[in-house]
Amino acid sequence: MLEDDFRIPIFDTCFNLFGGRRNFAKLLGASYTAVSEWYHGKKKRSKTKTTRQFCPLWVIEKINRIFIDQNLENIANEIQKNITEYRSHSGRSVINPNLPIPEKPELMNLLAHILGDGCALRGSMPYYSNTCEELRNEFLNDLKIFGEVECFERIQQYHTPRVMFPTVIVHVLEGAYPIDLGKKRIFNPSFLFELPEKMLMAFLMMRGMFMTQISKYAHKIKNS
């Protein structure tokens, strides 16, 4: 979602560059209605219900490219600064995002958490599950690297407490690294050794912590 005071002027600029809203819609390969909804940031669901309408990432990228091609880099450089919120097609959001997302150890912590004790299956809200409150709090704190992440804990509903977090976090991590968090697969582990040393160490330390937890649990079961 782009800031209202920024979104409307940049769309107006695009309409002027290409001879109107309808022509700009054709350029994008989108409907006139869709472009109008992105422009206003609203979608009418019924006579009495109107919801917010987010602008797809590919449209923002296209607009950014248009401004660069038109030698309007000064406007293009402001786009990222005026993104106030983002999310996947549906679900919870990241508000007041940190963009660009800094490449820090917190990202590797999150990867290790989700690969170890998380679930990111397609079609359901992803979560991190752990009985240890300290680790759940660490996961919540690491999520702040993205901005204000809409997440919540479910303590009583499940045998093991869960931290539910937005699907868009999974999309961002999978887009940045060769992984499938749903299947818990790392397609090309060599990427880990191309990371800054602090990030690699963060990942290895978190994975080591999970293996220690598993070993303790297995030992407890064996001796019970």
N, C-alpha and C positions, 0 to 999 in steps of 0.2 A: 504494500500500500504506500503510495507516494503522498507526501504532504499536499493538502488541498491547494494551498497558495502557490505550490510549485507545479503540481500535476496539470491543472487546467491551462496555465500559460504555455507549457511545453507542448501539449496537445494542440492548442491554438496555433502555435508556431508550425507544427507539422501540417495542419490543415491549410495554412497559408502557403507553405512550400509546395504542396501538391494539388492545390486548386480545390480544396474543400474536404469535408469529412468523408463523403462517399468515395472520392478518389483515394484518399488515404486508406480507407477500409479495403479497397481493391488491392492496393499495394501490399498490405499486410496479408491478404488472403483471408480476411475476416469479414463478418457481416457488419452492416451499418449499425445494427442494434448493439452488437458486442462492443464496437468502438465507442458508441454513445454511453454505454454502461461504464466502460473503463474511464471515460472522460469525466463523468459525474461521480464515479466511485460508488454508485448505487445500482441495485437491480430490483425491479418491481416483480415480486413473486405473485401477488394477487392485488385485488382492488384495495385491500386494507394493509397489506404487508410489503414492506420494502427492506431489503438487507444491504449490507455493504458489499461492494463488488471490487475484488482485488484485480490488479492488472497482472497478467501472466508475465513470468520472467522473460520469455522469448520476445514479448512485445517491448519490454524495457530495453532489452539488448538491441533490438532492431532500431528503436528510437535513438539509442546511444550511437549506433553506427551511422545513422542518418546525420546526426549533428556533427560527427567527426568528418564525414564526407563533405558536408556543407561548410567546413572550416568554422564550425561553431563549438570548438573544443571547450570554450569557457562554460557553455551550458552543459555539455556532456560530463564535464568534471564535477558538476553539482548534483547529478542524478543520484549517485550512491549516497550522498550526504542527506538527501531528502526522502530516503526510504524509512518510513516510520514503523513498519510492521511487515512481516512476511510469514507465510504458512504454506502447507501443501494444498492440494485441491480442496481439502476439507480438514477440519480438525483445529487444534489449538495453535497459537501463534508464538512468534518471537517478537516482542515489542521493544521499541527503541533499540534496534539491533546495533551491535558493534560491527561496522563494516569499514574496510575489509576485515574479515574474521582473522584475528592474529594467530599465527602458527606458534602455539605455545604448548607446554607439557600437558595442560588440561585436556587438549584434544586426544592425546594418547591415553590419558587416564580414562576418558569416556569410552574410547574404543575397547580398552581392556575390560572395563566394567561390563559393557554390553556383550562382548564376546564371551566373557566368563559367566555372568549371572543375569544376562538380559534376554529379552525376547523382542524381536522386531519382525514378526511374520506379516506378510502382506494382508491388508484388509482389516487389521486390528490395531488398536493403539499400542505403541511400543511401551515397554516398561523395564525397569531394573529391579530385581528382586533379591533381597538379602535380609537376614535376620539381624545383622549387625547395624545398629543405629548410626554408629560412627561412619561406616562406609556409605550408608544411604545419604547422610549429610554431606559427605565428601562428593558424592555424585551430584547432588543438588548444587553444591558450590561450584563444581567444575562446569556445570551447564551455563553459569553466568558469563562464560567467555563469549557466548553468542548474544547476550543482552538480557532482557527480562523475559525469561522463558516461562510460558504458562504450563506449569506442571503441578501435580498434587500426589499425596501419599494415600495409599489404601492399606491401613494397618490391620483392621479387624476382618475384612471380607475374605482374606486368603490365609492359607496356612503360613505362608512366608510373606512378610510385608513387601509392598511394591511401591516404586516411584513411577508414576505414569508421566510420560513426556511426549511432546509433539512429534508426529511422523516426519515433519520437515527436518528435524535434527538428523534422522536416519538418512534422508535424501542428501543432505549437505555432506555428511561423512562419507557416504558411498560415492558421491561425486568427486570428492577430494582424494580418496584413496582406493586402491584396487581391492575392494572388499565387498562381501555380501553379508550384511549383518543378519538378514533373515535366516540364511543357511549357515551362518557363522563360518564363513570361508574367507581366507585371504588368498587371492588369486596369484599375487606376486609378492612373496614375503621380502624380497630384496629391497622393496621400497623403504622398509624400516631402517635399513642401514645407510640410506641416503638422507635420513632425517638429521637435524641438528642433534648433537650428543645428548642434550638435556631431554629432548622429546623421546629419543630411543630409550634412555634410562628410565623415564617415567613409564613407558609401556612395559619394559621388562620387569620393573619393580612391581607394578600392579599385577602382572601375570604370575609373578612369583608368589605374591600374597594370596592369590586365588588357589594356587597349587598347595600352599601350606594349609589353607582352610579345608580343602578337599581331603588332604592327608589326615588332618585331625579328625574330620568327620568319619572317614573310613575306619580309622583306628578305634573311634568310639563305638561304631557299629560292631566291629569285630569282637570287641571285649564286652559287649552288652549281653 
